[in-house]
Amino acid sequence: MLKKSDDESPKLTAFATPDLDYSYGDEEMSKLKADPKVRGFRATGLLVNATFDLEKRTITSHTAWRGIGDAWDSGEWLFRNGDFILTRFEVDPTYGDPDPAAESYVVYEVAK
């Protein structure tokens, strides 16, 4: 994403995303052995299906890992002090049931 810097020139904006550690408990990759763990963070310049809420000053994204949307991740970043700060990240890394009410994991969340 590009935003304007103080001198009005474009500035590349990166978004923090968790680097997750998890392993599947079955061959169909429909269950995890344990809850996912954050092992660090990465920076990305690309958010999928992103929307901006001007009133809340947040960007949200939702990425389906494949077409049917059974596995996915979703993040929220708050614009604060000139940068977007990750405030929440949720993931469902399991395949099979595309029901949004299926179990997902909030792997990162800060108090607002």
Contacts in CASP RR format, 6 or more apart in sequence:
PFRMAT RR
TARGET T0000
AUTHOR 0000-0000-0000
METHOD contacts of the structure
MODEL  1
MLKKSDDESPKLTAFATPDLDYSYGDEEMSKLKADPKVRGFRATGLLVNA
TFDLEKRTITSHTAWRGIGDAWDSGEWLFRNGDFILTRFEVDPTYGDPDP
AAESYVVYEVAK
1 12 0 8 1.000
1 13 0 8 1.000
1 15 0 8 1.000
1 45 0 8 1.000
1 46 0 8 1.000
1 47 0 8 1.000
2 10 0 8 1.000
2 11 0 8 1.000
2 12 0 8 1.000
2 13 0 8 1.000
3 10 0 8 1.000
3 11 0 8 1.000
3 13 0 8 1.000
4 10 0 8 1.000
4 11 0 8 1.000
5 11 0 8 1.000
12 45 0 8 1.000
13 45 0 8 1.000
13 83 0 8 1.000
13 84 0 8 1.000
14 43 0 8 1.000
14 44 0 8 1.000
14 45 0 8 1.000
15 43 0 8 1.000
15 44 0 8 1.000
15 45 0 8 1.000
15 47 0 8 1.000
15 59 0 8 1.000
15 77 0 8 1.000
15 84 0 8 1.000
15 86 0 8 1.000
16 41 0 8 1.000
16 42 0 8 1.000
16 43 0 8 1.000
16 77 0 8 1.000
16 85 0 8 1.000
16 86 0 8 1.000
17 41 0 8 1.000
17 42 0 8 1.000
17 43 0 8 1.000
17 44 0 8 1.000
17 73 0 8 1.000
17 75 0 8 1.000
17 86 0 8 1.000
17 89 0 8 1.000
18 38 0 8 1.000
18 40 0 8 1.000
18 41 0 8 1.000
18 42 0 8 1.000
18 86 0 8 1.000
18 89 0 8 1.000
18 107 0 8 1.000
18 108 0 8 1.000
19 38 0 8 1.000
19 39 0 8 1.000
19 40 0 8 1.000
19 41 0 8 1.000
19 42 0 8 1.000
20 36 0 8 1.000
20 37 0 8 1.000
20 38 0 8 1.000
20 39 0 8 1.000
20 91 0 8 1.000
20 93 0 8 1.000
20 107 0 8 1.000
21 36 0 8 1.000
21 37 0 8 1.000
21 38 0 8 1.000
21 39 0 8 1.000
22 32 0 8 1.000
22 33 0 8 1.000
22 34 0 8 1.000
22 35 0 8 1.000
22 36 0 8 1.000
22 37 0 8 1.000
22 93 0 8 1.000
23 32 0 8 1.000
23 33 0 8 1.000
23 34 0 8 1.000
24 30 0 8 1.000
24 31 0 8 1.000
24 32 0 8 1.000
24 33 0 8 1.000
24 94 0 8 1.000
25 31 0 8 1.000
25 32 0 8 1.000
25 33 0 8 1.000
28 95 0 8 1.000
28 96 0 8 1.000
29 93 0 8 1.000
29 94 0 8 1.000
29 95 0 8 1.000
30 94 0 8 1.000
30 95 0 8 1.000
30 96 0 8 1.000
30 97 0 8 1.000
31 94 0 8 1.000
32 93 0 8 1.000
32 94 0 8 1.000
35 105 0 8 1.000
36 91 0 8 1.000
36 93 0 8 1.000
36 105 0 8 1.000
36 107 0 8 1.000
37 107 0 8 1.000
38 107 0 8 1.000
38 108 0 8 1.000
41 86 0 8 1.000
47 59 0 8 1.000
47 61 0 8 1.000
48 61 0 8 1.000
48 62 0 8 1.000
48 63 0 8 1.000
49 61 0 8 1.000
49 62 0 8 1.000
49 63 0 8 1.000
50 59 0 8 1.000
50 60 0 8 1.000
50 61 0 8 1.000
51 59 0 8 1.000
51 60 0 8 1.000
51 61 0 8 1.000
52 58 0 8 1.000
52 59 0 8 1.000
53 59 0 8 1.000
53 60 0 8 1.000
56 78 0 8 1.000
57 78 0 8 1.000
57 79 0 8 1.000
57 80 0 8 1.000
58 76 0 8 1.000
58 77 0 8 1.000
58 78 0 8 1.000
58 79 0 8 1.000
58 87 0 8 1.000
59 76 0 8 1.000
59 77 0 8 1.000
59 79 0 8 1.000
59 84 0 8 1.000
60 74 0 8 1.000
60 75 0 8 1.000
60 76 0 8 1.000
60 77 0 8 1.000
61 74 0 8 1.000
61 75 0 8 1.000
62 72 0 8 1.000
62 73 0 8 1.000
62 74 0 8 1.000
62 75 0 8 1.000
63 72 0 8 1.000
63 73 0 8 1.000
63 74 0 8 1.000
64 71 0 8 1.000
64 72 0 8 1.000
65 71 0 8 1.000
65 72 0 8 1.000
65 73 0 8 1.000
65 93 0 8 1.000
66 95 0 8 1.000
68 96 0 8 1.000
68 98 0 8 1.000
69 98 0 8 1.000
70 92 0 8 1.000
70 94 0 8 1.000
70 95 0 8 1.000
70 96 0 8 1.000
70 97 0 8 1.000
70 98 0 8 1.000
71 92 0 8 1.000
71 93 0 8 1.000
71 94 0 8 1.000
71 95 0 8 1.000
72 91 0 8 1.000
72 92 0 8 1.000
73 89 0 8 1.000
73 90 0 8 1.000
73 91 0 8 1.000
73 92 0 8 1.000
73 93 0 8 1.000
74 89 0 8 1.000
74 90 0 8 1.000
74 91 0 8 1.000
75 86 0 8 1.000
75 88 0 8 1.000
75 89 0 8 1.000
75 90 0 8 1.000
76 86 0 8 1.000
76 87 0 8 1.000
76 88 0 8 1.000
76 89 0 8 1.000
77 84 0 8 1.000
77 85 0 8 1.000
77 86 0 8 1.000
77 87 0 8 1.000
78 84 0 8 1.000
78 85 0 8 1.000
78 87 0 8 1.000
78 112 0 8 1.000
79 85 0 8 1.000
86 108 0 8 1.000
86 110 0 8 1.000
87 109 0 8 1.000
87 110 0 8 1.000
87 112 0 8 1.000
88 106 0 8 1.000
88 108 0 8 1.000
88 109 0 8 1.000
88 110 0 8 1.000
89 106 0 8 1.000
89 107 0 8 1.000
89 108 0 8 1.000
89 109 0 8 1.000
90 104 0 8 1.000
90 105 0 8 1.000
90 106 0 8 1.000
90 107 0 8 1.000
91 104 0 8 1.000
91 105 0 8 1.000
91 107 0 8 1.000
92 102 0 8 1.000
92 103 0 8 1.000
92 104 0 8 1.000
92 105 0 8 1.000
94 102 0 8 1.000
94 103 0 8 1.000
END
